[in-house]
Amino acid sequence: MSESKTKGVYQLENGFWGYRFTMLVNGRTVSQRRVKDDDGKPFRTEKKATKARLLAMTQAQAKANLPQAKVIPAKTFEEVYNEYSENGRYGKAYATIKKQDSLWNNHIKDKFGKRFICDVTVAEINDYLDYLYHVENRAYTYTESFLKMFYLIFGQAYTRGHLSLEDYDRMCNNKDTKIHMPKMKTDEDTDIVYFNKKEIKKLDEYFADTNAEVAYMLGKHCGLRINECYGLKWDDIDFENGVINIQRQMSYQDGIIKLVPLKTHNAKRKIYMSKTLIKYLKEQKEKRVEYQNEMLKQREQNAKKITSTDGTIISSLELVNTLPNGKIQTVNSMKYHAQKIKKLYGITFKYHFLRHTYGTMLATLNTPEYLLCNQMGHSSSNVTHKYYVAISEQGVRGLKRNLDKIK
């Protein structure tokens, strides 16, 4: 081997050439020795070796100057979820927190808690969702809540620096690779359940003069959610303009009745009342004035103190759904009536079906979708659209009339 006049370039005994260098870059020593190019071919001339050495030194300098990739510490699902629970749930609704904790503690924790979040594959989670849906026969919407939990956990891991952008995109964003729901079963019941006219007539007869009549009328004529119905105060009803202001909902928190914020921003809304409902509620309010005098002592004794959304304490007598003697009605008040209706009429009654009935009827009457979306308090028009595709009796009759017009 002989040295070249060019520093760091030398000739091998076989006549080919090589190069070497040692240099200090940003306080680090970088060394390299080569006798072949990137294609594995020997340097046949001194000139080629010299040129390759200069290029290699330039590349080493550039590489050393690049910012070093951040090393992401491995975190388990449990560590990420605990961090989220401690720091990321301020402002979340009580019911949302309870649901998340239930899914985590009763299901996900045992399966994935000790696993490092960066080591779990898309296939593993998809297989888990398949198992829940097809083997354990969980409802599709319930299985979907698990998918949302995984999106939540991976999102928290990424925003808190425990997961790379590449891994987060692969798990949650890339439509070709991300975790997803199983294919829906052909017999999955996703229909809008509503009451037909005959059933409504029976329900009208049943609820008349019962302690749940007011709640029934609000569900039938406004499509309220049950928690919204029982969280309604008389001050929320604007008789002059014919609207009800939905601003809060009733909730049980650790066994205590409270008035809490609505679950979504869109749920806060103004609902327009029919003339029938305005007349009915005015009559109910007038009766309340009579009760205040006739049952004063009973009402004072039965009144409860309730914490409202702003932390203030109010009397349960301010709520629309209280009995003449002042006893409060709650979201559990419908359970007895549901059992009795089933026994008397064979009708499966859920308060939420009144909401479905309200939405379906307005859709059948060609209410503009954006208005119905507003009245229902939906955050997505996709949810509202279901009422327009529900097959109602009135809609079928209209279809038949149109068919008869075809010559």
Stockholm file with secondary structure:
# STOCKHOLM 1.0

chainA/1-407         MSESKTKGVYQLENGFWGYRFTMLVNGRTVSQRRVKDDDGKPFRTEKKATKARLLAMTQAQAKANLPQAKVIPAKTFEEVYNEYSENGRYGKAYATIKKQDSLWNNHIKDKFGKRFICDVTVAEINDYLDYLYHVENRAYTYTESFLKMFYLIFGQAYTRGHLSLEDYDRMCNNKDTKIHMPKMKTDEDTDIVYFNKKEIKKLDEYFADTNAEVAYMLGKHCGLRINECYGLKWDDIDFENGVINIQRQMSYQDGIIKLVPLKTHNAKRKIYMSKTLIKYLKEQKEKRVEYQNEMLKQREQNAKKITSTDGTIISSLELVNTLPNGKIQTVNSMKYHAQKIKKLYGITFKYHFLRHTYGTMLATLNTPEYLLCNQMGHSSSNVTHKYYVAISEQGVRGLKRNLDKIK
#=GR chainA/1-407 SS CEECSSTTEEECTTSCEEEEEEEEETTEEEEEEESBCTTSCBBCSHHHHHHHHHHHHHHHHHHHHSCCCCCCCCCBHHHHHHHHHHHSCTTCCHHHHHHHHHHIIIIIHHHHTTSBTTTCCHHHHHHHHHIIIIISCCCHHHHHHHHHHHHHHHHHHHHTTSSCHHHHIIIIICTTTSCCCCCCCTTCCCCCCCCCHHHHHHHHHHHTTSTTHHHHHHHHHHCCCHHHHHTCBGGGEETTTTEEEECCEEEEETTEEEEECCSSSTTSEEEECCHHHHHHHHHHHHHHHHHHHHTHHHHHHHCCEEECTTSCEEEGGGBSSBCTTSCBCCTTTHHHHHHHHHHHHCCCCCHHHHHHHHHHHHHHTTCCHHHHHHHHTCSCHHHHHHHHHSCCHHHHHHHHHHHHHCC
#=GC SS_cons         CEECSSTTEEECTTSCEEEEEEEEETTEEEEEEESBCTTSCBBCSHHHHHHHHHHHHHHHHHHHHSCCCCCCCCCBHHHHHHHHHHHSCTTCCHHHHHHHHHHIIIIIHHHHTTSBTTTCCHHHHHHHHHIIIIISCCCHHHHHHHHHHHHHHHHHHHHTTSSCHHHHIIIIICTTTSCCCCCCCTTCCCCCCCCCHHHHHHHHHHHTTSTTHHHHHHHHHHCCCHHHHHTCBGGGEETTTTEEEECCEEEEETTEEEEECCSSSTTSEEEECCHHHHHHHHHHHHHHHHHHHHTHHHHHHHCCEEECTTSCEEEGGGBSSBCTTSCBCCTTTHHHHHHHHHHHHCCCCCHHHHHHHHHHHHHHTTCCHHHHHHHHTCSCHHHHHHHHHSCCHHHHHHHHHHHHHCC
//
